[in-house]
Amino acid sequence: MKRITLLAAICSGALLACTTPATPTDAVTPAATAKADAGLAAAIANPARADANKVRDGARHPAETLAFFGVKPTMTVLEIAPGAGYYAEILAPYLTAGGGKYVGTGTQMAAVADQTKWGVQTYVPFNATSGPLGAPGSADMVLTFRNIHNWLWQPGFLDKAMGDFAAVLKPGGVLGVVEHRADPRPETVANGRSASDGYVAKATIVAAATKAGLVLEAESEVNANPKDTKDHPFGVWTLPPNSWTSPRNQGETPAGFDPAKYQAIGESDRQTLRFRKPA
């Protein structure tokens, strides 16, 4: 069983939220793995999901990850940069069926294209200069999967992003983060870019979220991968699903490069963090 560590006390069999802000050095308490409800389990098992996404389930643990974040079918959930729609095709039908709402960041054109696939009808802009993600206090949950390293490459973007998330969340709302984990080594810096190889230190994420007024409530090891040595020739993108074989996957593959080595490692070691906006 994957070990989930919670920054919370266990009292009379119930998990009670911390009342004091957590820091990266706070002690953590083991707790049982969260389980998906029947509707979420059905959305994940839906045979209509894209094959390219279904094969990633063993590395991404969608049921355990979303249950850890506390997603419920009645929630308004905003996903940042859905990309190829791995989580969108799970969350959008799940939330629609339960009376909730899925919101992605992207373009209206993407919404039209994705409506027939996932039932996504609402997209909002999100970038280094975009406006609010929605009315203040209108979202129950904001989720971001493997995006934060990109924001570190533009000065001020991470702080802006965390401020946007805090503003759109309701009091008591949740920010769920999954990100390639640099720890225990430091973040790399190359050409003036932090996390240049795609791996981000936990302290970087916690500091930005704390600055925006969010509290680290819990963390999970559900997406950990101890086989990931984090010293790959083309950064995290050497690993699946990108599986680069040259810098930026352009040009010739270096002599002696063995792609099977990186396929055997699997997807990256990832931190899974749950933040909460104080009520």
C-alpha positions as CSV (number, residue, x, y, z in Angstrom):
1,M,0.0,0.0,0.0
2,K,1.3,3.5,-0.8
3,R,2.0,5.5,2.3
4,I,0.1,8.7,2.7
5,T,1.5,11.1,5.3
6,L,-0.9,13.7,6.7
7,L,-0.2,16.9,8.6
8,A,-3.2,16.2,10.8
9,A,-4.1,14.5,14.0
10,I,-6.1,11.2,14.1
11,C,-8.8,11.5,16.7
12,S,-11.7,9.0,17.3
13,G,-11.0,7.5,13.9
14,A,-11.6,10.8,12.1
15,L,-9.0,13.0,10.4
16,L,-9.0,16.5,11.8
17,A,-7.5,19.3,9.8
18,C,-4.5,21.1,11.2
19,T,-5.2,24.5,12.6
20,T,-1.7,25.8,12.3
21,P,0.2,26.5,9.1
22,A,2.4,23.6,8.0
23,T,6.0,24.1,7.0
24,P,8.3,21.8,5.0
25,T,9.9,20.6,8.3
26,D,6.7,19.8,10.2
27,A,6.3,16.2,11.4
28,V,3.9,14.0,9.5
29,T,1.6,11.3,10.6
30,P,0.9,8.1,8.6
31,A,-2.7,7.5,7.6
32,A,-4.7,5.1,5.5
33,T,-4.8,5.5,1.7
34,A,-7.9,7.5,0.5
35,K,-10.3,5.6,-1.8
36,A,-12.2,6.8,-4.8
37,D,-16.0,6.9,-4.5
38,A,-18.1,4.7,-6.9
39,G,-18.7,7.5,-9.4
40,L,-15.0,8.3,-9.6
41,A,-14.0,4.7,-9.9
42,A,-16.5,4.3,-12.8
43,A,-15.1,7.4,-14.6
44,I,-11.6,6.0,-14.4
45,A,-12.8,2.5,-15.6
46,N,-14.7,4.0,-18.5
47,P,-13.7,2.1,-21.6
48,A,-14.2,5.2,-23.7
49,R,-11.1,6.8,-22.2
50,A,-8.2,7.2,-24.7
51,D,-5.9,4.2,-24.8
52,A,-2.9,6.6,-24.5
53,N,-4.2,7.8,-21.2
54,K,-5.4,4.4,-19.8
55,V,-1.9,3.0,-20.1
56,R,-0.6,5.7,-17.8
57,D,-2.9,4.8,-14.9
58,G,-0.3,2.5,-13.3
59,A,2.1,5.4,-13.0
60,R,-0.3,8.2,-12.2
61,H,-2.7,6.5,-9.8
62,P,-5.7,8.7,-10.6
63,A,-8.1,7.1,-8.1
64,E,-5.8,7.4,-5.1
65,T,-4.6,10.9,-6.2
66,L,-8.0,12.4,-6.7
67,A,-9.3,10.8,-3.5
68,F,-6.4,12.1,-1.6
69,F,-7.2,15.6,-2.8
70,G,-10.8,15.1,-1.7
71,V,-12.6,15.6,-4.9
72,K,-16.4,15.2,-4.7
73,P,-19.0,15.0,-7.5
74,T,-20.8,18.2,-6.5
75,M,-17.6,20.4,-6.6
76,T,-16.5,23.1,-9.0
77,V,-13.0,22.0,-9.9
78,L,-10.6,24.0,-12.0
79,E,-7.7,22.1,-13.7
80,I,-4.7,24.1,-14.8
81,A,-3.4,23.3,-18.3
82,P,-5.3,20.0,-19.0
83,G,-2.9,19.2,-21.9
84,A,-3.9,16.0,-23.7
85,G,-6.8,15.6,-21.2
86,Y,-5.6,12.8,-19.0
87,Y,-7.5,14.1,-16.0
88,A,-10.1,16.0,-18.0
89,E,-11.7,12.9,-19.4
90,I,-12.0,11.5,-15.9
91,L,-13.1,14.6,-14.0
92,A,-15.4,16.3,-16.5
93,P,-18.0,13.4,-16.8
94,Y,-17.6,12.6,-13.1
95,L,-18.4,16.1,-12.1
96,T,-21.2,16.6,-14.6
97,A,-22.9,13.5,-13.5
98,G,-22.8,14.6,-9.9
99,G,-24.0,18.1,-10.4
100,G,-20.6,19.7,-10.1
101,K,-18.6,21.6,-12.7
102,Y,-15.3,21.1,-14.5
103,V,-13.3,24.2,-15.6
104,G,-10.1,24.0,-17.6
105,T,-7.6,26.6,-18.5
106,G,-7.1,26.9,-22.2
107,T,-9.1,28.5,-25.1
108,Q,-12.7,28.4,-26.2
109,M,-11.6,26.6,-29.4
110,A,-10.2,23.8,-27.2
111,A,-13.5,23.7,-25.3
112,V,-15.5,23.2,-28.6
113,A,-13.1,20.4,-29.6
114,D,-13.2,18.7,-26.2
115,Q,-16.9,19.1,-25.5
116,T,-17.8,15.9,-27.5
117,K,-14.9,13.9,-26.0
118,W,-15.2,14.8,-22.3
119,G,-18.2,17.2,-21.9
120,V,-15.9,20.1,-21.2
121,Q,-17.7,23.4,-21.9
122,T,-15.8,25.9,-19.8
123,Y,-12.2,27.1,-20.3
124,V,-10.6,30.2,-19.0
125,P,-7.2,31.8,-20.0
126,F,-4.2,31.2,-17.8
127,N,-0.7,32.6,-18.4
128,A,1.8,35.0,-16.9
129,T,-0.4,38.0,-17.8
130,S,-3.9,36.6,-17.7
131,G,-6.7,37.9,-15.5
132,P,-8.6,36.2,-12.7
133,L,-9.5,32.5,-13.1
134,G,-13.0,33.2,-12.1
135,A,-15.1,35.1,-9.6
136,P,-13.4,35.3,-6.2
137,G,-14.2,32.3,-4.0
138,S,-16.0,30.4,-6.8
139,A,-14.0,27.1,-6.9
140,D,-13.9,24.3,-4.5
141,M,-10.7,22.9,-5.8
142,V,-7.8,23.8,-8.1
143,L,-5.6,21.0,-9.5
144,T,-2.3,21.2,-11.3
145,F,-0.4,18.2,-12.6
146,R,3.3,18.5,-13.6
147,N,3.1,22.2,-14.5
148,I,5.0,24.1,-11.9
149,H,8.5,23.6,-13.4
150,N,7.2,25.6,-16.5
151,W,6.2,28.5,-14.4
152,L,9.6,28.8,-12.8
153,W,11.1,29.6,-16.2
154,Q,9.3,33.0,-16.3
155,P,10.1,35.5,-13.5
156,G,7.2,36.0,-11.1
157,F,4.9,33.5,-12.8
158,L,4.8,31.0,-9.9
159,D,3.9,33.7,-7.4
160,K,1.2,35.0,-9.8
161,A,-0.2,31.5,-10.3
162,M,-0.5,30.8,-6.6
163,G,-2.1,34.2,-6.1
164,D,-4.6,33.4,-8.8
165,F,-5.4,30.0,-7.2
166,A,-5.9,31.5,-3.8
167,A,-8.2,34.1,-5.1
168,V,-10.5,31.8,-7.0
169,L,-10.7,29.2,-4.2
170,K,-13.5,29.3,-1.7
171,P,-12.5,29.6,2.0
172,G,-11.7,26.0,2.9
173,G,-11.0,25.2,-0.8
174,V,-8.2,22.9,-1.8
175,L,-5.2,23.3,-4.1
176,G,-3.9,19.9,-5.3
177,V,-0.4,19.7,-6.7
178,V,1.5,16.9,-8.4
179,E,5.0,17.8,-9.6
180,H,8.3,16.2,-10.5
181,R,10.3,16.1,-7.2
182,A,13.9,17.3,-7.1
183,D,14.4,16.3,-3.4
184,P,16.6,15.2,-1.9
185,R,18.9,17.1,-4.3
186,P,18.5,20.8,-5.0
187,E,16.8,22.2,-8.1
188,T,19.0,22.6,-11.1
189,V,19.7,26.0,-12.5
190,A,20.8,26.3,-16.2
191,N,20.7,29.3,-18.5
192,G,19.1,31.3,-15.7
193,R,16.2,28.9,-15.3
194,S,15.4,27.2,-12.1
195,A,14.2,23.5,-12.3
196,S,15.8,23.5,-15.8
197,D,15.6,19.7,-15.9
198,G,11.9,19.7,-14.8
199,Y,12.4,18.7,-11.2
200,V,11.1,21.1,-8.5
201,A,12.0,21.2,-4.8
202,K,9.1,20.8,-2.4
203,A,10.3,23.9,-0.5
204,T,9.9,26.0,-3.6
205,I,6.2,25.0,-4.0
206,V,5.4,25.4,-0.3
207,A,7.0,28.8,-0.1
208,A,5.0,30.1,-3.1
209,A,1.8,28.7,-1.8
210,T,2.4,30.0,1.7
211,K,3.1,33.4,0.3
212,A,-0.3,33.4,-1.3
213,G,-2.0,32.5,2.0
214,L,-2.4,28.7,1.4
215,V,-1.5,26.1,4.0
216,L,0.2,22.8,3.3
217,E,-2.3,20.4,4.9
218,A,-1.1,16.9,3.7
219,E,1.3,15.1,1.4
220,S,1.1,11.7,-0.2
221,E,3.7,9.3,-1.6
222,V,1.2,7.7,-3.9
223,N,3.1,9.1,-7.0
224,A,6.6,8.4,-5.6
225,N,9.1,6.4,-7.8
226,P,12.2,5.4,-5.9
227,K,13.8,4.1,-9.2
228,D,14.0,7.7,-10.5
229,T,17.6,8.8,-10.0
230,K,16.9,12.3,-11.4
231,D,20.2,12.5,-13.3
232,H,19.0,11.8,-16.8
233,P,20.7,13.2,-19.9
234,F,17.6,15.1,-21.2
235,G,16.1,15.9,-17.8
236,V,12.8,14.5,-16.7
237,W,11.7,14.3,-20.4
238,T,14.1,11.4,-20.8
239,L,11.6,9.3,-18.9
240,P,8.1,8.1,-20.2
241,P,5.8,9.4,-21.5
242,N,8.0,11.9,-23.3
243,S,11.0,9.4,-23.7
244,W,13.3,11.9,-25.4
245,T,16.4,10.4,-27.0
246,S,18.2,13.7,-27.7
247,P,18.1,17.3,-26.4
248,R,14.5,18.5,-26.8
249,N,14.0,15.3,-28.8
250,Q,15.7,16.9,-31.8
251,G,18.8,15.8,-33.6
252,E,20.7,12.6,-33.4
253,T,20.6,10.2,-30.4
254,P,24.0,10.2,-28.6
255,A,26.2,7.1,-29.0
256,G,25.6,4.6,-26.2
257,F,22.2,6.0,-25.2
258,D,20.0,3.1,-24.1
259,P,16.3,4.0,-24.1
260,A,15.3,0.7,-22.4
261,K,17.1,1.9,-19.3
262,Y,14.7,4.9,-18.9
263,Q,11.6,2.9,-19.9
264,A,12.5,0.5,-17.0
265,I,12.6,3.5,-14.6
266,G,9.1,4.5,-15.6
267,E,7.5,7.9,-15.0
268,S,9.2,10.4,-12.7
269,D,9.3,10.5,-8.9
270,R,6.5,13.0,-8.0
271,Q,5.4,14.9,-4.9
272,T,1.7,15.0,-4.3
273,L,0.7,18.0,-2.0
274,R,-2.6,19.2,-0.7
275,F,-2.9,22.8,0.3
276,R,-6.0,24.5,1.8
277,K,-7.3,28.0,1.8
278,P,-8.0,28.9,5.4
279,A,-11.7,29.2,6.2
